Amino acid sequence: WQEIRAFVFDKNGVWEYRPASHSLELVKEGDHRNLIAGTKEFSQEFVLDAPASILFVADMTELPEGEQAKAMALVDAGIACENLNLACASERIATVPRATMDVASISALLGLTSRQFPVVNNPIGYAK
């Protein structure tokens, strides 16, 4: 089903990764990294120092209803996140998996439905 979608947030905009063409497609212009940093109640400002953040979204649109399908989508998001972590480590790029983010605002920005939800994000860059 390939239900995991990846989005790149940087100071210029938000792009969606298109696996078939191995390319990025601009979704929204502008710097929206503050939504990845957190909410008004809790934010991790170090995220704004990273040149980019990768957001993994579980798209349940084509999956059957039920907790088992949702659980497997969450597992798949974890696998995608771990693959990103390993790729960054191999290139000596710093990253950390995070669940802190403004899910409601990100969903609105990206036009996500109730069956598409942000799961985890990774700010990426070189360590200071």
C-alpha positions as CSV (number, residue, x, y, z in Angstrom):
1,W,0.0,0.0,0.0
2,Q,3.0,2.3,0.6
3,E,0.9,4.5,2.9
4,I,3.8,6.6,4.2
5,R,4.3,10.0,2.7
6,A,7.3,12.2,3.3
7,F,7.4,16.0,3.4
8,V,10.4,18.2,3.6
9,F,10.1,21.5,5.5
10,D,12.7,24.2,5.1
11,K,12.9,28.0,5.1
12,N,11.6,28.2,1.6
13,G,8.6,25.9,1.7
14,V,7.2,22.4,2.1
15,W,7.8,19.7,-0.5
16,E,6.4,16.3,-0.8
17,Y,8.8,13.5,-1.8
18,R,7.6,11.6,-4.9
19,P,9.2,8.1,-4.8
20,A,8.4,7.2,-8.5
21,S,10.4,10.1,-9.9
22,H,12.7,10.5,-6.9
23,S,11.9,14.1,-6.8
24,L,10.3,16.8,-4.6
25,E,7.1,18.6,-5.4
26,L,6.4,22.0,-3.9
27,V,3.3,21.9,-1.7
28,K,3.4,25.2,0.1
29,E,5.8,28.2,-0.1
30,G,7.1,29.9,3.0
31,D,8.8,28.9,6.2
32,H,6.5,26.6,8.2
33,R,9.2,25.0,10.4
34,N,7.6,26.5,13.4
35,L,4.8,23.9,13.0
36,I,7.4,21.2,13.2
37,A,9.0,22.8,16.3
38,G,5.9,22.3,18.3
39,T,2.7,24.0,19.6
40,K,2.1,27.2,21.6
41,E,2.1,25.1,24.7
42,F,5.3,23.3,24.0
43,S,8.0,23.9,21.4
44,Q,11.5,22.8,20.9
45,E,13.2,25.8,19.2
46,F,16.3,23.9,18.2
47,V,14.3,22.6,15.3
48,L,14.4,26.0,13.8
49,D,18.2,25.8,13.7
50,A,18.0,22.7,11.4
51,P,18.1,23.5,7.7
52,A,15.3,21.1,7.1
53,S,12.9,18.7,8.8
54,I,11.4,15.6,7.3
55,L,7.8,14.8,8.3
56,F,6.3,11.3,7.9
57,V,2.6,11.1,7.3
58,A,0.5,7.9,7.5
59,D,-2.1,8.0,4.7
60,M,-4.7,5.5,5.6
61,T,-6.9,6.4,2.6
62,E,-6.4,3.0,0.8
63,L,-6.1,0.9,4.0
64,P,-8.9,-1.0,5.6
65,E,-10.5,0.5,8.7
66,G,-9.4,-0.8,12.1
67,E,-6.8,-0.7,14.7
68,Q,-4.6,-3.3,13.1
69,A,-4.2,-1.3,9.9
70,K,-3.5,1.8,11.9
71,A,-0.9,0.0,14.0
72,M,0.9,-1.3,10.9
73,A,0.9,2.2,9.4
74,L,2.6,3.5,12.6
75,V,5.1,0.7,12.4
76,D,5.8,1.6,8.7
77,A,6.3,5.3,9.8
78,G,8.8,4.0,12.4
79,I,10.7,2.0,9.7
80,A,10.9,5.0,7.4
81,C,12.1,7.1,10.3
82,E,14.8,4.6,11.2
83,N,15.9,4.4,7.6
84,L,16.3,8.2,7.6
85,N,18.2,8.0,10.9
86,L,20.6,5.4,9.4
87,A,21.1,7.4,6.2
88,C,21.9,10.5,8.2
89,A,24.3,8.6,10.5
90,S,26.2,7.2,7.5
91,E,26.7,10.7,6.2
92,R,27.5,12.2,9.6
93,I,24.3,14.3,9.5
94,A,22.6,15.0,12.8
95,T,19.0,14.1,13.3
96,V,16.5,13.0,16.1
97,P,13.1,11.4,15.7
98,R,10.4,13.6,17.3
99,A,6.7,13.4,17.9
100,T,6.4,17.0,19.1
101,M,4.7,19.1,16.4
102,D,1.5,21.1,15.7
103,V,-0.5,18.3,14.2
104,A,-3.7,20.3,13.7
105,S,-1.9,23.2,11.9
106,I,0.3,20.8,9.8
107,S,-2.8,18.9,8.8
108,A,-4.6,22.1,7.7
109,L,-1.5,23.4,5.9
110,L,-1.1,20.2,3.9
111,G,-4.8,19.7,3.4
112,L,-4.8,16.3,5.1
113,T,-8.0,14.4,5.8
114,S,-8.9,12.6,9.0
115,R,-7.4,9.4,7.4
116,Q,-4.0,11.1,6.8
117,F,-2.1,12.1,9.9
118,P,1.4,13.3,10.8
119,V,3.3,10.6,12.8
120,V,6.9,11.6,13.4
121,N,9.4,14.2,12.2
122,N,13.2,14.5,12.0
123,P,15.1,17.8,11.9
124,I,18.2,17.2,10.0
125,G,21.5,19.1,9.7
126,Y,25.1,19.2,10.8
127,A,25.8,19.2,14.5
128,K,27.3,22.4,15.9
